[in-house]
Amino acid sequence: MRRDRFVCQMCGDRRSRIKVNGRMRRNFQVDHKVPLFKGGEEFDESNLWTLCIACHLEKTRSEVRERNAAKNAGIL
């Protein structure tokens, strides 16, 4: 997160804390650019980036749909 200067690498959000379900939470999380199920390296720093909660949730939902579609097609 320090490397990315605590800025979401997808949308540019700079807010350090946001209200989630009535509680103040840290806004940033570390995510794998290339998901592990697609061969991304778990501990390779070049595969990690800082995302805000909203972007991380959106990206994760998209990856879950993609992974489920691949499983249903017999690819995974």
mmCIF file of the N, C-alpha and C atoms, coordinates in Angstrom:
data_MODEL
# 
_entry.id   MODEL 
# 
loop_
_atom_site.group_PDB 
_atom_site.id 
_atom_site.type_symbol 
_atom_site.label_atom_id 
_atom_site.label_alt_id 
_atom_site.label_comp_id 
_atom_site.label_asym_id 
_atom_site.label_entity_id 
_atom_site.label_seq_id 
_atom_site.pdbx_PDB_ins_code 
_atom_site.Cartn_x 
_atom_site.Cartn_y 
_atom_site.Cartn_z 
_atom_site.occupancy 
_atom_site.B_iso_or_equiv 
_atom_site.pdbx_formal_charge 
_atom_site.auth_seq_id 
_atom_site.auth_comp_id 
_atom_site.auth_asym_id 
_atom_site.auth_atom_id 
_atom_site.pdbx_PDB_model_num 
ATOM 1   N N  . MET A 1 1  ? 0.821   -1.187  0.000   1.00 0.00 ? 1  MET A N  1 
ATOM 2   C CA . MET A 1 1  ? 0.000   0.000   0.000   1.00 0.00 ? 1  MET A CA 1 
ATOM 3   C C  . MET A 1 1  ? 0.869   1.256   0.000   1.00 0.00 ? 1  MET A C  1 
ATOM 4   N N  . ARG A 1 2  ? 1.975   1.185   0.728   1.00 0.00 ? 2  ARG A N  1 
ATOM 5   C CA . ARG A 1 2  ? 2.887   2.334   0.706   1.00 0.00 ? 2  ARG A CA 1 
ATOM 6   C C  . ARG A 1 2  ? 3.424   2.572   -0.697  1.00 0.00 ? 2  ARG A C  1 
ATOM 7   N N  . ARG A 1 3  ? 3.799   1.492   -1.361  1.00 0.00 ? 3  ARG A N  1 
ATOM 8   C CA . ARG A 1 3  ? 4.322   1.613   -2.727  1.00 0.00 ? 3  ARG A CA 1 
ATOM 9   C C  . ARG A 1 3  ? 3.325   2.336   -3.624  1.00 0.00 ? 3  ARG A C  1 
ATOM 10  N N  . ASP A 1 4  ? 2.037   2.037   -3.455  1.00 0.00 ? 4  ASP A N  1 
ATOM 11  C CA . ASP A 1 4  ? 0.983   2.643   -4.271  1.00 0.00 ? 4  ASP A CA 1 
ATOM 12  C C  . ASP A 1 4  ? 0.478   3.954   -3.674  1.00 0.00 ? 4  ASP A C  1 
ATOM 13  N N  . ARG A 1 5  ? 1.152   4.428   -2.639  1.00 0.00 ? 5  ARG A N  1 
ATOM 14  C CA . ARG A 1 5  ? 0.844   5.706   -1.980  1.00 0.00 ? 5  ARG A CA 1 
ATOM 15  C C  . ARG A 1 5  ? -0.581  5.783   -1.455  1.00 0.00 ? 5  ARG A C  1 
ATOM 16  N N  . PHE A 1 6  ? -1.106  4.620   -1.016  1.00 0.00 ? 6  PHE A N  1 
ATOM 17  C CA . PHE A 1 6  ? -2.453  4.547   -0.450  1.00 0.00 ? 6  PHE A CA 1 
ATOM 18  C C  . PHE A 1 6  ? -3.485  5.177   -1.392  1.00 0.00 ? 6  PHE A C  1 
ATOM 19  N N  . VAL A 1 7  ? -3.375  4.794   -2.666  1.00 0.00 ? 7  VAL A N  1 
ATOM 20  C CA . VAL A 1 7  ? -4.312  5.237   -3.699  1.00 0.00 ? 7  VAL A CA 1 
ATOM 21  C C  . VAL A 1 7  ? -4.814  3.991   -4.423  1.00 0.00 ? 7  VAL A C  1 
ATOM 22  N N  . CYS A 1 8  ? -6.131  3.903   -4.613  1.00 0.00 ? 8  CYS A N  1 
ATOM 23  C CA . CYS A 1 8  ? -6.692  2.780   -5.354  1.00 0.00 ? 8  CYS A CA 1 
ATOM 24  C C  . CYS A 1 8  ? -6.142  2.813   -6.776  1.00 0.00 ? 8  CYS A C  1 
ATOM 25  N N  . GLN A 1 9  ? -5.603  1.693   -7.202  1.00 0.00 ? 9  GLN A N  1 
ATOM 26  C CA . GLN A 1 9  ? -4.967  1.615   -8.511  1.00 0.00 ? 9  GLN A CA 1 
ATOM 27  C C  . GLN A 1 9  ? -5.970  1.426   -9.648  1.00 0.00 ? 9  GLN A C  1 
ATOM 28  N N  . MET A 1 10 ? -7.254  1.256   -9.310  1.00 0.00 ? 10 MET A N  1 
ATOM 29  C CA . MET A 1 10 ? -8.281  1.161   -10.353 1.00 0.00 ? 10 MET A CA 1 
ATOM 30  C C  . MET A 1 10 ? -9.006  2.488   -10.538 1.00 0.00 ? 10 MET A C  1 
ATOM 31  N N  . CYS A 1 11 ? -9.443  3.114   -9.450  1.00 0.00 ? 11 CYS A N  1 
ATOM 32  C CA . CYS A 1 11 ? -10.281 4.316   -9.583  1.00 0.00 ? 11 CYS A CA 1 
ATOM 33  C C  . CYS A 1 11 ? -9.618  5.594   -9.078  1.00 0.00 ? 11 CYS A C  1 
ATOM 34  N N  . GLY A 1 12 ? -8.490  5.470   -8.388  1.00 0.00 ? 12 GLY A N  1 
ATOM 35  C CA . GLY A 1 12 ? -7.782  6.643   -7.893  1.00 0.00 ? 12 GLY A CA 1 
ATOM 36  C C  . GLY A 1 12 ? -8.282  7.179   -6.563  1.00 0.00 ? 12 GLY A C  1 
ATOM 37  N N  . ASP A 1 13 ? -9.192  6.469   -5.902  1.00 0.00 ? 13 ASP A N  1 
ATOM 38  C CA . ASP A 1 13 ? -9.715  6.905   -4.601  1.00 0.00 ? 13 ASP A CA 1 
ATOM 39  C C  . ASP A 1 13 ? -8.567  7.070   -3.614  1.00 0.00 ? 13 ASP A C  1 
ATOM 40  N N  . ARG A 1 14 ? -8.597  8.159   -2.859  1.00 0.00 ? 14 ARG A N  1 
ATOM 41  C CA . ARG A 1 14 ? -7.545  8.454   -1.886  1.00 0.00 ? 14 ARG A CA 1 
ATOM 42  C C  . ARG A 1 14 ? -8.058  8.468   -0.448  1.00 0.00 ? 14 ARG A C  1 
ATOM 43  N N  . ARG A 1 15 ? -9.343  8.192   -0.243  1.00 0.00 ? 15 ARG A N  1 
ATOM 44  C CA . ARG A 1 15 ? -9.899  8.245   1.119   1.00 0.00 ? 15 ARG A CA 1 
ATOM 45  C C  . ARG A 1 15 ? -9.346  7.097   1.948   1.00 0.00 ? 15 ARG A C  1 
ATOM 46  N N  . SER A 1 16 ? -8.734  7.408   3.089   1.00 0.00 ? 16 SER A N  1 
ATOM 47  C CA . SER A 1 16 ? -8.119  6.370   3.906   1.00 0.00 ? 16 SER A CA 1 
ATOM 48  C C  . SER A 1 16 ? -9.142  5.574   4.700   1.00 0.00 ? 16 SER A C  1 
ATOM 49  N N  . ARG A 1 17 ? -10.262 6.202   5.055   1.00 0.00 ? 17 ARG A N  1 
ATOM 50  C CA . ARG A 1 17 ? -11.298 5.516   5.810   1.00 0.00 ? 17 ARG A CA 1 
ATOM 51  C C  . ARG A 1 17 ? -12.655 5.867   5.206   1.00 0.00 ? 17 ARG A C  1 
ATOM 52  N N  . ILE A 1 18 ? -13.559 4.892   5.227   1.00 0.00 ? 18 ILE A N  1 
ATOM 53  C CA . ILE A 1 18 ? -14.922 5.116   4.746   1.00 0.00 ? 18 ILE A CA 1 
ATOM 54  C C  . ILE A 1 18 ? -15.887 4.429   5.701   1.00 0.00 ? 18 ILE A C  1 
ATOM 55  N N  . LYS A 1 19 ? -17.139 4.819   5.641   1.00 0.00 ? 19 LYS A N  1 
ATOM 56  C CA . LYS A 1 19 ? -18.164 4.202   6.482   1.00 0.00 ? 19 LYS A CA 1 
ATOM 57  C C  . LYS A 1 19 ? -18.753 3.006   5.739   1.00 0.00 ? 19 LYS A C  1 
ATOM 58  N N  . VAL A 1 20 ? -18.706 1.831   6.381   1.00 0.00 ? 20 VAL A N  1 
ATOM 59  C CA . VAL A 1 20 ? -19.258 0.596   5.826   1.00 0.00 ? 20 VAL A CA 1 
ATOM 60  C C  . VAL A 1 20 ? -20.185 0.012   6.875   1.00 0.00 ? 20 VAL A C  1 
ATOM 61  N N  . ASN A 1 21 ? -21.453 -0.152  6.516   1.00 0.00 ? 21 ASN A N  1 
ATOM 62  C CA . ASN A 1 21 ? -22.449 -0.683  7.450   1.00 0.00 ? 21 ASN A CA 1 
ATOM 63  C C  . ASN A 1 21 ? -22.450 0.079   8.768   1.00 0.00 ? 21 ASN A C  1 
ATOM 64  N N  . GLY A 1 22 ? -22.357 1.403   8.678   1.00 0.00 ? 22 GLY A N  1 
ATOM 65  C CA . GLY A 1 22 ? -22.426 2.243   9.865   1.00 0.00 ? 22 GLY A CA 1 
ATOM 66  C C  . GLY A 1 22 ? -21.148 2.349   10.673  1.00 0.00 ? 22 GLY A C  1 
ATOM 67  N N  . ARG A 1 23 ? -20.075 1.682   10.227  1.00 0.00 ? 23 ARG A N  1 
ATOM 68  C CA . ARG A 1 23 ? -18.804 1.720   10.966  1.00 0.00 ? 23 ARG A CA 1 
ATOM 69  C C  . ARG A 1 23 ? -17.698 2.237   10.067  1.00 0.00 ? 23 ARG A C  1 
ATOM 70  N N  . MET A 1 24 ? -16.781 2.961   10.650  1.00 0.00 ? 24 MET A N  1 
ATOM 71  C CA . MET A 1 24 ? -15.629 3.458   9.893   1.00 0.00 ? 24 MET A CA 1 
ATOM 72  C C  . MET A 1 24 ? -14.648 2.309   9.682   1.00 0.00 ? 24 MET A C  1 
ATOM 73  N N  . ARG A 1 25 ? -14.207 2.138   8.455   1.00 0.00 ? 25 ARG A N  1 
ATOM 74  C CA . ARG A 1 25 ? -13.283 1.062   8.085   1.00 0.00 ? 25 ARG A CA 1 
ATOM 75  C C  . ARG A 1 25 ? -12.147 1.621   7.253   1.00 0.00 ? 25 ARG A C  1 
ATOM 76  N N  . ARG A 1 26 ? -11.027 0.905   7.262   1.00 0.00 ? 26 ARG A N  1 
ATOM 77  C CA . ARG A 1 26 ? -9.950  1.255   6.336   1.00 0.00 ? 26 ARG A CA 1 
ATOM 78  C C  . ARG A 1 26 ? -10.459 1.037   4.923   1.00 0.00 ? 26 ARG A C  1 
ATOM 79  N N  . ASN A 1 27 ? -10.127 1.948   4.034   1.00 0.00 ? 27 ASN A N  1 
ATOM 80  C CA . ASN A 1 27 ? -10.642 1.882   2.673   1.00 0.00 ? 27 ASN A CA 1 
ATOM 81  C C  . ASN A 1 27 ? -9.792  1.027   1.742   1.00 0.00 ? 27 ASN A C  1 
ATOM 82  N N  . PHE A 1 28 ? -8.573  0.699   2.128   1.00 0.00 ? 28 PHE A N  1 
ATOM 83  C CA . PHE A 1 28 ? -7.685  0.025   1.187   1.00 0.00 ? 28 PHE A CA 1 
ATOM 84  C C  . PHE A 1 28 ? -7.404  -1.423  1.556   1.00 0.00 ? 28 PHE A C  1 
ATOM 85  N N  . GLN A 1 29 ? -7.273  -2.232  0.516   1.00 0.00 ? 29 GLN A N  1 
ATOM 86  C CA . GLN A 1 29 ? -6.951  -3.647  0.659   1.00 0.00 ? 29 GLN A CA 1 
ATOM 87  C C  . GLN A 1 29 ? -5.926  -4.001  -0.406  1.00 0.00 ? 29 GLN A C  1 
ATOM 88  N N  . VAL A 1 30 ? -5.180  -5.062  -0.169  1.00 0.00 ? 30 VAL A N  1 
ATOM 89  C CA . VAL A 1 30 ? -4.204  -5.540  -1.147  1.00 0.00 ? 30 VAL A CA 1 
ATOM 90  C C  . VAL A 1 30 ? -4.849  -6.682  -1.924  1.00 0.00 ? 30 VAL A C  1 
ATOM 91  N N  . ASP A 1 31 ? -4.669  -6.656  -3.234  1.00 0.00 ? 31 ASP A N  1 
ATOM 92  C CA . ASP A 1 31 ? -5.295  -7.640  -4.109  1.00 0.00 ? 31 ASP A CA 1 
ATOM 93  C C  . ASP A 1 31 ? -4.268  -8.176  -5.094  1.00 0.00 ? 31 ASP A C  1 
ATOM 94  N N  . HIS A 1 32 ? -4.502  -9.391  -5.576  1.00 0.00 ? 32 HIS A N  1 
ATOM 95  C CA . HIS A 1 32 ? -3.664  -9.961  -6.633  1.00 0.00 ? 32 HIS A CA 1 
ATOM 96  C C  . HIS A 1 32 ? -4.161  -9.439  -7.976  1.00 0.00 ? 32 HIS A C  1 
ATOM 97  N N  . LYS A 1 33 ? -3.281  -8.839  -8.754  1.00 0.00 ? 33 LYS A N  1 
ATOM 98  C CA . LYS A 1 33 ? -3.658  -8.363  -10.093 1.00 0.00 ? 33 LYS A CA 1 
ATOM 99  C C  . LYS A 1 33 ? -4.136  -9.535  -10.938 1.00 0.00 ? 33 LYS A C  1 
ATOM 100 N N  . VAL A 1 34 ? -3.319  -10.575 -11.008 1.00 0.00 ? 34 VAL A N  1 
ATOM 101 C CA . VAL A 1 34 ? -3.698  -11.811 -11.698 1.00 0.00 ? 34 VAL A CA 1 
ATOM 102 C C  . VAL A 1 34 ? -4.110  -12.789 -10.612 1.00 0.00 ? 34 VAL A C  1 
ATOM 103 N N  . PRO A 1 35 ? -5.382  -13.203 -10.596 1.00 0.00 ? 35 PRO A N  1 
ATOM 104 C CA . PRO A 1 35 ? -5.858  -14.096 -9.540  1.00 0.00 ? 35 PRO A CA 1 
ATOM 105 C C  . PRO A 1 35 ? -5.052  -15.401 -9.487  1.00 0.00 ? 35 PRO A C  1 
ATOM 106 N N  . LEU A 1 36 ? -4.992  -15.967 -8.307  1.00 0.00 ? 36 LEU A N  1 
ATOM 107 C CA . LEU A 1 36 ? -4.244  -17.213 -8.119  1.00 0.00 ? 36 LEU A CA 1 
ATOM 108 C C  . LEU A 1 36 ? -4.803  -18.328 -9.003  1.00 0.00 ? 36 LEU A C  1 
ATOM 109 N N  . PHE A 1 37 ? -6.131  -18.365 -9.180  1.00 0.00 ? 37 PHE A N  1 
ATOM 110 C CA . PHE A 1 37 ? -6.717  -19.434 -9.998  1.00 0.00 ? 37 PHE A CA 1 
ATOM 111 C C  . PHE A 1 37 ? -6.353  -19.303 -11.471 1.00 0.00 ? 37 PHE A C  1 
ATOM 112 N N  . LYS A 1 38 ? -5.843  -18.129 -11.869 1.00 0.00 ? 38 LYS A N  1 
ATOM 113 C CA . LYS A 1 38 ? -5.394  -17.929 -13.249 1.00 0.00 ? 38 LYS A CA 1 
ATOM 114 C C  . LYS A 1 38 ? -3.877  -17.986 -13.352 1.00 0.00 ? 38 LYS A C  1 
ATOM 115 N N  . GLY A 1 39 ? -3.227  -18.435 -12.284 1.00 0.00 ? 39 GLY A N  1 
ATOM 116 C CA . GLY A 1 39 ? -1.782  -18.603 -12.330 1.00 0.00 ? 39 GLY A CA 1 
ATOM 117 C C  . GLY A 1 39 ? -0.981  -17.453 -11.752 1.00 0.00 ? 39 GLY A C  1 
ATOM 118 N N  . GLY A 1 40 ? -1.656  -16.483 -11.135 1.00 0.00 ? 40 GLY A N  1 
ATOM 119 C CA . GLY A 1 40 ? -0.952  -15.371 -10.515 1.00 0.00 ? 40 GLY A CA 1 
ATOM 120 C C  . GLY A 1 40 ? -0.097  -15.842 -9.346  1.00 0.00 ? 40 GLY A C  1 
ATOM 121 N N  . GLU A 1 41 ? 1.019   -15.185 -9.164  1.00 0.00 ? 41 GLU A N  1 
ATOM 122 C CA . GLU A 1 41 ? 1.937   -15.545 -8.080  1.00 0.00 ? 41 GLU A CA 1 
ATOM 123 C C  . GLU A 1 41 ? 1.454   -14.945 -6.764  1.00 0.00 ? 41 GLU A C  1 
ATOM 124 N N  . GLU A 1 42 ? 1.370   -15.781 -5.736  1.00 0.00 ? 42 GLU A N  1 
ATOM 125 C CA . GLU A 1 42 ? 0.813   -15.360 -4.455  1.00 0.00 ? 42 GLU A CA 1 
ATOM 126 C C  . GLU A 1 42 ? 1.655   -14.305 -3.744  1.00 0.00 ? 42 GLU A C  1 
ATOM 127 N N  . PHE A 1 43 ? 2.978   -14.458 -3.741  1.00 0.00 ? 43 PHE A N  1 
ATOM 128 C CA . PHE A 1 43 ? 3.832   -13.563 -2.965  1.00 0.00 ? 43 PHE A CA 1 
ATOM 129 C C  . PHE A 1 43 ? 4.708   -12.656 -3.827  1.00 0.00 ? 43 PHE A C  1 
ATOM 130 N N  . ASP A 1 44 ? 4.449   -12.592 -5.112  1.00 0.00 ? 44 ASP A N  1 
ATOM 131 C CA . ASP A 1 44 ? 5.209   -11.722 -6.014  1.00 0.00 ? 44 ASP A CA 1 
ATOM 132 C C  . ASP A 1 44 ? 4.663   -10.300 -5.897  1.00 0.00 ? 44 ASP A C  1 
ATOM 133 N N  . GLU A 1 45 ? 5.480   -9.377  -5.415  1.00 0.00 ? 45 GLU A N  1 
ATOM 134 C CA . GLU A 1 45 ? 5.007   -8.008  -5.207  1.00 0.00 ? 45 GLU A CA 1 
ATOM 135 C C  . GLU A 1 45 ? 4.507   -7.352  -6.491  1.00 0.00 ? 45 GLU A C  1 
ATOM 136 N N  . SER A 1 46 ? 5.031   -7.758  -7.633  1.00 0.00 ? 46 SER A N  1 
ATOM 137 C CA . SER A 1 46 ? 4.556   -7.168  -8.887  1.00 0.00 ? 46 SER A CA 1 
ATOM 138 C C  . SER A 1 46 ? 3.142   -7.643  -9.232  1.00 0.00 ? 46 SER A C  1 
ATOM 139 N N  . ASN A 1 47 ? 2.647   -8.673  -8.536  1.00 0.00 ? 47 ASN A N  1 
ATOM 140 C CA . ASN A 1 47 ? 1.290   -9.159  -8.741  1.00 0.00 ? 47 ASN A CA 1 
ATOM 141 C C  . ASN A 1 47 ? 0.328   -8.617  -7.680  1.00 0.00 ? 47 ASN A C  1 
ATOM 142 N N  . LEU A 1 48 ? 0.790   -7.704  -6.847  1.00 0.00 ? 48 LEU A N  1 
ATOM 143 C CA . LEU A 1 48 ? -0.053  -7.135  -5.801  1.00 0.00 ? 48 LEU A CA 1 
ATOM 144 C C  . LEU A 1 48 ? -0.288  -5.659  -6.088  1.00 0.00 ? 48 LEU A C  1 
ATOM 145 N N  . TRP A 1 49 ? -1.488  -5.188  -5.749  1.00 0.00 ? 49 TRP A N  1 
ATOM 146 C CA . TRP A 1 49 ? -1.785  -3.774  -5.883  1.00 0.00 ? 49 TRP A CA 1 
ATOM 147 C C  . TRP A 1 49 ? -2.810  -3.359  -4.838  1.00 0.00 ? 49 TRP A C  1 
ATOM 148 N N  . THR A 1 50 ? -2.912  -2.062  -4.634  1.00 0.00 ? 50 THR A N  1 
ATOM 149 C CA . THR A 1 50 ? -3.818  -1.492  -3.651  1.00 0.00 ? 50 THR A CA 1 
ATOM 150 C C  . THR A 1 50 ? -5.137  -1.152  -4.328  1.00 0.00 ? 50 THR A C  1 
ATOM 151 N N  . LEU A 1 51 ? -6.224  -1.635  -3.726  1.00 0.00 ? 51 LEU A N  1 
ATOM 152 C CA . LEU A 1 51 ? -7.558  -1.311  -4.227  1.00 0.00 ? 51 LEU A CA 1 
ATOM 153 C C  . LEU A 1 51 ? -8.415  -0.800  -3.076  1.00 0.00 ? 51 LEU A C  1 
ATOM 154 N N  . CYS A 1 52 ? -9.344  0.103   -3.414  1.00 0.00 ? 52 CYS A N  1 
ATOM 155 C CA . CYS A 1 52 ? -10.321 0.533   -2.414  1.00 0.00 ? 52 CYS A CA 1 
ATOM 156 C C  . CYS A 1 52 ? -11.321 -0.612  -2.234  1.00 0.00 ? 52 CYS A C  1 
ATOM 157 N N  . ILE A 1 53 ? -12.087 -0.547  -1.172  1.00 0.00 ? 53 ILE A N  1 
ATOM 158 C CA . ILE A 1 53 ? -13.055 -1.610  -0.884  1.00 0.00 ? 53 ILE A CA 1 
ATOM 159 C C  . ILE A 1 53 ? -14.010 -1.818  -2.062  1.00 0.00 ? 53 ILE A C  1 
ATOM 160 N N  . ALA A 1 54 ? -14.519 -0.730  -2.635  1.00 0.00 ? 54 ALA A N  1 
ATOM 161 C CA . ALA A 1 54 ? -15.503 -0.845  -3.726  1.00 0.00 ? 54 ALA A CA 1 
ATOM 162 C C  . ALA A 1 54 ? -14.914 -1.540  -4.954  1.00 0.00 ? 54 ALA A C  1 
ATOM 163 N N  . CYS A 1 55 ? -13.721 -1.139  -5.359  1.00 0.00 ? 55 CYS A N  1 
ATOM 164 C CA . CYS A 1 55 ? -13.092 -1.754  -6.536  1.00 0.00 ? 55 CYS A CA 1 
ATOM 165 C C  . CYS A 1 55 ? -12.717 -3.209  -6.255  1.00 0.00 ? 55 CYS A C  1 
ATOM 166 N N  . HIS A 1 56 ? -12.237 -3.494  -5.051  1.00 0.00 ? 56 HIS A N  1 
ATOM 167 C CA . HIS A 1 56 ? -11.872 -4.865  -4.704  1.00 0.00 ? 56 HIS A CA 1 
ATOM 168 C C  . HIS A 1 56 ? -13.099 -5.764  -4.754  1.00 0.00 ? 56 HIS A C  1 
ATOM 169 N N  . LEU A 1 57 ? -14.221 -5.285  -4.221  1.00 0.00 ? 57 LEU A N  1 
ATOM 170 C CA . LEU A 1 57 ? -15.454 -6.066  -4.242  1.00 0.00 ? 57 LEU A CA 1 
ATOM 171 C C  . LEU A 1 57 ? -15.916 -6.307  -5.679  1.00 0.00 ? 57 LEU A C  1 
ATOM 172 N N  . GLU A 1 58 ? -15.894 -5.270  -6.503  1.00 0.00 ? 58 GLU A N  1 
ATOM 173 C CA . GLU A 1 58 ? -16.300 -5.406  -7.904  1.00 0.00 ? 58 GLU A CA 1 
ATOM 174 C C  . GLU A 1 58 ? -15.401 -6.400  -8.643  1.00 0.00 ? 58 GLU A C  1 
ATOM 175 N N  . LYS A 1 59 ? -14.093 -6.295  -8.447  1.00 0.00 ? 59 LYS A N  1 
ATOM 176 C CA . LYS A 1 59 ? -13.149 -7.190  -9.111  1.00 0.00 ? 59 LYS A CA 1 
ATOM 177 C C  . LYS A 1 59 ? -13.334 -8.630  -8.632  1.00 0.00 ? 59 LYS A C  1 
ATOM 178 N N  . THR A 1 60 ? -13.518 -8.808  -7.337  1.00 0.00 ? 60 THR A N  1 
ATOM 179 C CA . THR A 1 60 ? -13.708 -10.150 -6.784  1.00 0.00 ? 60 THR A CA 1 
ATOM 180 C C  . THR A 1 60 ? -14.983 -10.788 -7.321  1.00 0.00 ? 60 THR A C  1 
ATOM 181 N N  . ARG A 1 61 ? -16.065 -10.032 -7.373  1.00 0.00 ? 61 ARG A N  1 
ATOM 182 C CA . ARG A 1 61 ? -17.325 -10.571 -7.924  1.00 0.00 ? 61 ARG A CA 1 
ATOM 183 C C  . ARG A 1 61 ? -17.151 -11.014 -9.365  1.00 0.00 ? 61 ARG A C  1 
ATOM 184 N N  . SER A 1 62 ? -16.454 -10.215 -10.144 1.00 0.00 ? 62 SER A N  1 
ATOM 185 C CA . SER A 1 62 ? -16.201 -10.547 -11.546 1.00 0.00 ? 62 SER A CA 1 
ATOM 186 C C  . SER A 1 62 ? -15.370 -11.828 -11.657 1.00 0.00 ? 62 SER A C  1 
ATOM 187 N N  . GLU A 1 63 ? -14.347 -11.948 -10.817 1.00 0.00 ? 63 GLU A N  1 
ATOM 188 C CA . GLU A 1 63 ? -13.493 -13.144 -10.849 1.00 0.00 ? 63 GLU A CA 1 
ATOM 189 C C  . GLU A 1 63 ? -14.244 -14.390 -10.402 1.00 0.00 ? 63 GLU A C  1 
ATOM 190 N N  . VAL A 1 64 ? -15.148 -14.251 -9.442  1.00 0.00 ? 64 VAL A N  1 
ATOM 191 C CA . VAL A 1 64 ? -15.949 -15.401 -8.987  1.00 0.00 ? 64 VAL A CA 1 
ATOM 192 C C  . VAL A 1 64 ? -16.840 -15.879 -10.127 1.00 0.00 ? 64 VAL A C  1 
ATOM 193 N N  . ARG A 1 65 ? -17.478 -14.927 -10.834 1.00 0.00 ? 65 ARG A N  1 
ATOM 194 C CA . ARG A 1 65 ? -18.319 -15.315 -11.982 1.00 0.00 ? 65 ARG A CA 1 
ATOM 195 C C  . ARG A 1 65 ? -17.479 -16.016 -13.050 1.00 0.00 ? 65 ARG A C  1 
ATOM 196 N N  . GLU A 1 66 ? -16.312 -15.466 -13.321 1.00 0.00 ? 66 GLU A N  1 
ATOM 197 C CA . GLU A 1 66 ? -15.422 -16.049 -14.338 1.00 0.00 ? 66 GLU A CA 1 
ATOM 198 C C  . GLU A 1 66 ? -14.957 -17.448 -13.936 1.00 0.00 ? 66 GLU A C  1 
ATOM 199 N N  . ARG A 1 67 ? -14.582 -17.600 -12.671 1.00 0.00 ? 67 ARG A N  1 
ATOM 200 C CA . ARG A 1 67 ? -14.123 -18.907 -12.186 1.00 0.00 ? 67 ARG A CA 1 
ATOM 201 C C  . ARG A 1 67 ? -15.255 -19.928 -12.230 1.00 0.00 ? 67 ARG A C  1 
ATOM 202 N N  . ASN A 1 68 ? -16.463 -19.521 -11.822 1.00 0.00 ? 68 ASN A N  1 
ATOM 203 C CA . ASN A 1 68 ? -17.608 -20.440 -11.862 1.00 0.00 ? 68 ASN A CA 1 
ATOM 204 C C  . ASN A 1 68 ? -17.954 -20.839 -13.291 1.00 0.00 ? 68 ASN A C  1 
ATOM 205 N N  . ALA A 1 69 ? -17.886 -19.899 -14.225 1.00 0.00 ? 69 ALA A N  1 
ATOM 206 C CA . ALA A 1 69 ? -18.159 -20.211 -15.629 1.00 0.00 ? 69 ALA A CA 1 
ATOM 207 C C  . ALA A 1 69 ? -17.129 -21.207 -16.160 1.00 0.00 ? 69 ALA A C  1 
ATOM 208 N N  . ALA A 1 70 ? -15.863 -21.025 -15.789 1.00 0.00 ? 70 ALA A N  1 
ATOM 209 C CA . ALA A 1 70 ? -14.812 -21.939 -16.231 1.00 0.00 ? 70 ALA A CA 1 
ATOM 210 C C  . ALA A 1 70 ? -15.024 -23.331 -15.644 1.00 0.00 ? 70 ALA A C  1 
ATOM 211 N N  . LYS A 1 71 ? -15.422 -23.395 -14.377 1.00 0.00 ? 71 LYS A N  1 
ATOM 212 C CA . LYS A 1 71 ? -15.696 -24.701 -13.750 1.00 0.00 ? 71 LYS A CA 1 
ATOM 213 C C  . LYS A 1 71 ? -16.856 -25.393 -14.451 1.00 0.00 ? 71 LYS A C  1 
ATOM 214 N N  . ASN A 1 72 ? -17.913 -24.634 -14.730 1.00 0.00 ? 72 ASN A N  1 
ATOM 215 C CA . ASN A 1 72 ? -19.100 -25.222 -15.389 1.00 0.00 ? 72 ASN A CA 1 
ATOM 216 C C  . ASN A 1 72 ? -18.782 -25.680 -16.806 1.00 0.00 ? 72 ASN A C  1 
ATOM 217 N N  . ALA A 1 73 ? -17.823 -25.040 -17.449 1.00 0.00 ? 73 ALA A N  1 
ATOM 218 C CA . ALA A 1 73 ? -17.423 -25.425 -18.805 1.00 0.00 ? 73 ALA A CA 1 
ATOM 219 C C  . ALA A 1 73 ? -16.369 -26.542 -18.779 1.00 0.00 ? 73 ALA A C  1 
ATOM 220 N N  . GLY A 1 74 ? -15.957 -26.938 -17.575 1.00 0.00 ? 74 GLY A N  1 
ATOM 221 C CA . GLY A 1 74 ? -14.963 -28.002 -17.441 1.00 0.00 ? 74 GLY A CA 1 
ATOM 222 C C  . GLY A 1 74 ? -13.550 -27.554 -17.707 1.00 0.00 ? 74 GLY A C  1 
ATOM 223 N N  . ILE A 1 75 ? -13.307 -26.249 -17.704 1.00 0.00 ? 75 ILE A N  1 
ATOM 224 C CA . ILE A 1 75 ? -11.969 -25.730 -17.961 1.00 0.00 ? 75 ILE A CA 1 
ATOM 225 C C  . ILE A 1 75 ? -11.107 -25.800 -16.710 1.00 0.00 ? 75 ILE A C  1 
ATOM 226 N N  . LEU A 1 76 ? -11.694 -25.586 -15.555 1.00 0.00 ? 76 LEU A N  1 
ATOM 227 C CA . LEU A 1 76 ? -10.944 -25.662 -14.299 1.00 0.00 ? 76 LEU A CA 1 
ATOM 228 C C  . LEU A 1 76 ? -11.244 -26.963 -13.571 1.00 0.00 ? 76 LEU A C  1 
# 
